[in-house]
Amino acid sequence: MGVLYYAEYLHLFERARNAYIRERGMSYKEVEKKGVFLPVREAQCRYRAPARYDDLIYVRAGVSEWKRASLRFIYEIWDEGKTRCMAEGMTQHAFVDGAGKPVAIPSWFSERCR
């Protein structure tokens, strides 16, 4: 059909989330080296207009909600000219240690990402 496969939007969200963290002075790999992991607890995507293969797009990411041991990222995918929203969504993440047990969001993370 020449349109971007629906599940690829979640990959775009992931790349935008990693870029968001990187733009704040750390990589997700560095976060994990400190013993903190952010598994996805929930994901949503609302498709508004199809992206076609080879389209240039703009993906916007931000944090919309902070809790003690979780946060919610929100995303928007726009066409190249930023005139048409093609999709919007969110992912909710728990903060866990290496054993998978919930931990409070570390101050070093929230200070950079708020």
HUBEL-V463200 format. One record per residue. N is the residue number from 1. RES is the residue in one letter. OMEGA is omega in degrees with one decimal (none if undefined). BURIAL is I if it has 24 or more other C-alpha atoms within 12 Angstrom, else O. Layout:
BEGIN
N_RES_OMEGA_BURIAL, N_RES_OMEGA_BURIAL
END
This chain:
BEGIN
1_M_176.8_O, 2_G_179.2_O, 3_V_179.4_O, 4_L_179.5_O, 5_Y_-170.9_O, 6_Y_-177.8_O, 7_A_178.9_O, 8_E_178.1_O, 9_Y_177.5_I, 10_L_174.3_I, 11_H_176.5_O, 12_L_177.2_I, 13_F_-178.9_I, 14_E_179.2_I, 15_R_179.0_O, 16_A_178.5_I, 17_R_177.8_I, 18_N_177.6_I, 19_A_178.1_O, 20_Y_179.7_I, 21_I_-179.5_I, 22_R_179.4_O, 23_E_179.0_O, 24_R_169.2_O, 25_G_176.4_O, 26_M_175.4_O, 27_S_177.1_O, 28_Y_177.2_I, 29_K_177.7_O, 30_E_177.2_O, 31_V_179.9_I, 32_E_177.7_O, 33_K_178.0_O, 34_K_174.7_O, 35_G_-179.6_O, 36_V_-179.0_I, 37_F_-177.0_I, 38_L_178.7_I, 39_P_177.3_I, 40_V_176.7_O, 41_R_-178.2_O, 42_E_176.6_O, 43_A_176.9_O, 44_Q_174.2_O, 45_C_173.7_I, 46_R_-177.6_O, 47_Y_-176.5_I, 48_R_179.7_O, 49_A_-175.5_O, 50_P_167.5_I, 51_A_-179.8_I, 52_R_179.2_O, 53_Y_-179.0_O, 54_D_171.9_O, 55_D_169.2_O, 56_L_-176.8_O, 57_I_176.8_I, 58_Y_179.5_I, 59_V_-178.9_I, 60_R_178.8_I, 61_A_176.1_I, 62_G_177.7_I, 63_V_-178.2_I, 64_S_-175.8_O, 65_E_175.8_O, 66_W_171.6_I, 67_K_-176.7_O, 68_R_-175.8_O, 69_A_178.2_I, 70_S_174.6_I, 71_L_-179.3_I, 72_R_172.3_I, 73_F_173.8_I, 74_I_-174.4_I, 75_Y_170.2_I, 76_E_175.3_I, 77_I_-176.3_I, 78_W_172.7_I, 79_D_-175.1_O, 80_E_-178.8_O, 81_G_-179.1_O, 82_K_178.5_O, 83_T_-177.0_O, 84_R_175.6_O, 85_C_-176.5_I, 86_M_179.1_I, 87_A_173.0_I, 88_E_-177.9_I, 89_G_179.6_I, 90_M_168.3_I, 91_T_175.9_I, 92_Q_-174.8_I, 93_H_169.9_I, 94_A_169.2_I, 95_F_-178.6_I, 96_V_174.5_I, 97_D_-177.9_O, 98_G_178.3_O, 99_A_179.8_O, 100_G_179.0_O, 101_K_-179.7_O, 102_P_175.5_O, 103_V_175.6_O, 104_A_177.2_O, 105_I_-179.0_I, 106_P_-179.6_I, 107_S_179.8_O, 108_W_177.4_O, 109_F_-176.1_I, 110_S_179.0_O, 111_E_-179.8_O, 112_R_-170.8_O, 113_C_178.2_I, 114_R_none_O
END
